[in-house]
Amino acid sequence: MATEDKMLVIGAGPTGLATAKALAENGIPYDQVDADDDVGGNWYHGVYRTAHIISSRNTTQFADYPMPEHYPDFPSRQQMVDYLRGYTDHFGLRANIQFNRKVVYARPVENNQWEISFEGGETCLYKGVMACNGHHWDRRWPDTPGEFGGEYIHSKDYKETSQLADKRVLVIGGGNSACDVIAEAARVGASADLSLRNGVWFFPKTLMGRPVVEVVKPWMPIWLQRVVFKLILRIVVGDYGDYGLPQPNHKIWERHPTLSSEVLHYIKHGNITPRPGITRFLGRHVEFTDGSRAEYDMVVAATGFHVSYPFLPDGMVEVIGAVPQVYGDCLLPDYRHLYLIGWSQPRYGFGPLVTPFCDLLAKMVKLQNDLDYPLGYVLQKSGQKVPDTHLVDPGKALRMLKKAPKRLWLLKLAAKRIKQAPINNIPMELPKGGIHSNEPLKVY
């Protein structure tokens, strides 16, 4: 079947599904592919069996598809998979998804088309690419001198508590995955140590019987949120030094929050031992910045992920830290119909943002059809700046999303004022030596 007039959605995780729904509702032809055999992305194949969401049900569910009322405040991995399957079937998206279909390369070619190469050698031409491949798969490892002589894994590779049972475990990192793994190690391991190079803000998951993220109201400015949470933490948690933890060296919300009701509990019970940063590995021993050493059977690097697009040509997308240098949260200035979706992270709960953002995205696709210039270029020439953080304030973002559709016509006017030759996608050659694929790319 001809694909030249279709958009290609890469990924069938939460953002990929919402993107596909928005395209369908706006009458935009599309295909959708996923390297896995079912929908759900990271929730389907990427997280450990006992995982639960850290944001609440109310701040995670899609605005147009509520979670079942019997779901708890913090649904489990399996409940999230079931919810995303229900969303897929409710909106009739499954018939348009091709599973076990991995994209290995996507490049701009003549006539503003995109050539997509699939695993197995097939190629197809598409009008555009909606990249929804997620940001929880390209492991980031700490740069630690020496070599560890025991089992050294990334938190991405942790799936079952049996991996930790009766082992002396060291977890590196202070994010949500680190807290989940170290809490499991505190329950089943021989010992559980947590290495923090810098202090983090530990939030309880609940406050007065409610998910703590629901204490934040959309109308609250960021400075007021910080005042409220500092007061809450002073009352509920106290001083981090009393737990043997370093003080945070950043403001609340400058980094992704860590929500855990277990880590501080287990520290006070002696089941988790805080450790400072690591100096080096010495076989099975680890040396810390305070000069102490300890012996471990397993080290888990819960040190996050890179944002990357391995199916796009090298150098096409500049990423600084965790932030792609894009306009309108998803566009490059030099290419038409390439949309990088889902790389940002709301500070708490993505659900309310996804539907309005994807609806806006579909309107942007239609607008691009009417422009002589890439929409990202028009935004750049209009004075928009690239983002300086991957974190999003949901309340502020919702307010902007409500206004954005009404302002799209201004971009059309701005494009008419640009007085130069239209910019077209610059065709790019295949990599020298051909396309190589060393391991399956899981798209989320």
Secondary structure, DSSP 4 states (H G I P E B T S, - for coil): ---TT-EEEE--SHHHHHHHHHHHHTT--EEEE-SSSSS-TIIIIIS-TT-B-SS-HHHHSBTTBPPPTTS-SS-BHHHHHHHHHHHHHHTT-GGGEE-S--EEEEEEEGGGEEEEEETTS-EEEESEEEE---SSSEE-----SEEESSEEEEGGG---GGGTTT-EEEEE--SHHHHHHHHHHHHHSSEEEEE-SSB--EEPSEETTEEGGGGS-TT--HHHHHHHHHHHHHHHT--GGGGT-PPB-S-TTSS--EE-SSHHHHHHTTSSEEE--EEEEEETEEEETTS-EEE-SEEEE---EE---TTSPTTSS-EETTEE--BTTTB-TT-SSEEE-S-SEESS-SHHHHHHHHHHHHHHHHHHHT-SS-HHHHHHHTTPPPPS-SEE-HHHHHHHHHHHHHHHHHHHHHHHH--SPPP-PPP-PPPTT----SSPPPP-
